[in-house]
């Protein structure tokens, strides 16, 4: 029997399906996702940026064969807008945490416990942080609390963390041993200069590879490039203790 492929991760800010060519083109985003064929996807800015009515959450649920956990942060004239977690693995339970900071754009984090193919559990946090430094620090404090309250076992933090500088050293995450192999540049998609998008893990050995998806389609489909990762399957075996989902 051949050796099974390591599970794939993907985090991607899809910019409301609006490409660099200013075209609203949901199917183009699906083409990028299908080519990578990730097992777990954290998507940000799901939903239209125009008044044209379009339910991006329903679109993905009908188009991709994943289990979906929606985390909209607001409702626009065009439809819901925010985060979405997609998983080929069963979702045992989930919670959407409001990490908004007053007088700033609404933000959320999806916290989900997934059942791995080996029968263990993995906790995934999919988030989109704010644009201002002190806002992000407040949000990282909230995520730090979630991580400290999480059960022992593998944990992933995926999303657009919006750190233009200092992405490699985030003390509030380092203190809870949620780290990354490296911090590839993903923004802007036509000439990446900043590592806004990140995949971090506890333990960091859970990750075995990180790579920016730089296909021709990805360079046009959004203003961010997708960040892909691979998981070490050996960290997904066994039964991990279940902690509660209280994260307030």
N, C-alpha and C positions, 0 to 999 in steps of 0.2 A: 504494500500500500504506500502510495506517495506521501511525502511529508506535507501536512496541511499548511496553507499560507497563513502568516500572522494577521490578526485582525487589523483593520485600517480605521483611522480616525480622520475627521476633516472638520475644520472650523472655517467659516466663510461668511463674510459680510456681503450680502448680495445686492445692497444698495437699492432696495425696492424694485428689483428686476430691471433697473434702468442702467443701460450700458454706457460706456464712454462715448458711443456714437449717438447718445440721447434717445435710443430706441427702447421702448418698453417691450421686453422680449423674454417672458418667463420660460419658454421652451429652451432658450439658449442656456439658461442657468441649469436646467435639467440635463442638458447635454454634458455640461462640465461635471456635474455630480455623477452622472452615469459612467463617465469615462474613468473616474477614480474608483467608483464602486466601494465606498466606505461602509463599514459596519455601524459606526456611530458618527452622526453629523450634528454639529452645532451651527445653526444659521442665525444671522442677525439681519435686522432691517427687512424682515419678511412683510410684504404688504406694499401696495402701490404708493408711489410718491406723487401721483397725479389724481385728479378727481374721478378718473375713469374707474368705475366699480370693478373690483377684482378681489376675491378672497384667496390670498396666497396660501393660507393654511389648508383650506379645502383642496386647492390645486395640488399641493404636495402630497396630501393624503390620498388623493385619487391617482397620482402619477407614479409615486415611488412605493416599493413594497416594504416600507419600514413602519414600525410602530411610532406614533407621533405624540409628542407632548408640547402643547402650545403654551406660549408665554407672552401674549400680546401686552404691550405697555400703553397703547392708546388706540382709539378708534377714529379714523379719518373719514372724510366724505367718500373715499374710495374703498374703505374696508379696514379690518384690523391690521395693526402694524406692531412688530416687535420680534421676539425671539422664538425659535422653534428647535426642538431636539428631536432627531430622528434616529431610530435604533432598529437594527435587524434582530436584536435580542429582546426577549420579553421585558417589559417595564413592570417591575413588581409594585412600585409605588412612586409617587412623585409629589412635589410641592413647588409652587411658584412664589418666590420671595420678592417682595417689593423692596428694591434698594435705592429708590428715588431719594434725592436730596432736595429739600424744599427750595422753591423758586428756580429749579432747573428741570431739564427734560426728564420725563418719567423713564425709569430704568427697572429692569427685573433680572432675576437669575432663576433658572430652572434647576432644581435639585431632584435627581432621579436615581433610584436604585435599579440596576439592570441585572438580569440573571444571565451569567456567561454560559457559553456552550459546555463548559466543564462542570457546571452546577454550582459554581460560586457566585458571589455578588460583587458588583463594582458600583461605586457611587460616582455619578457624573454631575458636575456643576457647569452649566452653560450660561454665560453671562455677557453683557455688553455694558461696559463702564462709561462714565461721563467724560466730558471734554475738558474739564478744569481739574488742575492738580489736587486741590483740597477736596473736591467732590469725589475724585477717585479714591483718595485716602479714606474718606468716610465709608465708601463702598467696600474697600478692601477690609476695613475693620469688621463690617458685617459678614463678609465671606470668611474671614479668619475665625469668627465665632461659629459659623456653620461647620467649618472644617474641624475645629476643636471638638465640636459636639458629635461629629460623625463617628460611626463604628470603625473599629480597627479593620484594616483591609485596604485593597487598592482603591485609589481615588483619582479622578481626572478633573482638571479645571480647563475648560476650553472656551474661547471666545475672543471678541474684540475688546482688549483691555485698554486700548487708547493711550498707551504710554509712548509718547514721541521720543522721550529720552529716559535713560535709566531703566529700561525694560529688563535688563539682566539682573538687576538687584532691586527686589521688592521685599523689604524686611518683613512686612506683615505676612507675606506668603512663605518667605524663607524660614520664619519662626515655627511654622507648622509643617516644614519639610515638603512643601509643594513646589517643585522645581522643574526646570526644563533642561533638555540636553543643550540647546542653543536657542537663539532668537533671530530667525531669518527675517529679512525685510519683505513686507507684503504690501506696502502702500507708498505711493499710488501704483496702480497696476501696470501702467505703461512704463514706469521707471521707479521701481521700488527703492525707497530711501529710509523707511521707518518700520520697525517690527511691531505694528499695532496689534496684530493677531497672534495669539499664543496658545500653545498646548502645554500644560504643566501636569505633573503627576506626583503622587505619593504612593510608593517610593519612586524616585526618579528612574530607577531601573525598570519600572513598568514600561517606559518608552524605549524603543530600540532604534527609532529613526524618525527624523523630521525632514520634510521637504516641501518647498514652495511649488505649487502647481503653476507652471509657466507656459501652458499651451497657448496657441494663438487665440483660441476661443476664450480662455480665461482672462487674457489681457484686455479683451473688449467687453466681456459680459458684465463687469462691475468695476468700481474704482478700487476695490481690494482684490488681491490674489488669494486663492484658497491656500490654507496651510494643512498639509497632510502629515499624519504620523502613523507609525506602526507600533503595535503592542507586543510585548514579550508574553507568549501564551502561558509560560510557566507561572506567571503571577495571577492567573485567572482560575487556578484549580482550587479545589477544596471548598469547605463551607466557612464563610466569614460570619462573625457575630452580627446580628441585626440590631442597630440602634434605632431609636424612635425618630420620627420626622419632625419633631418640634425644633424649629430653627429660629423662632422669634427671640 
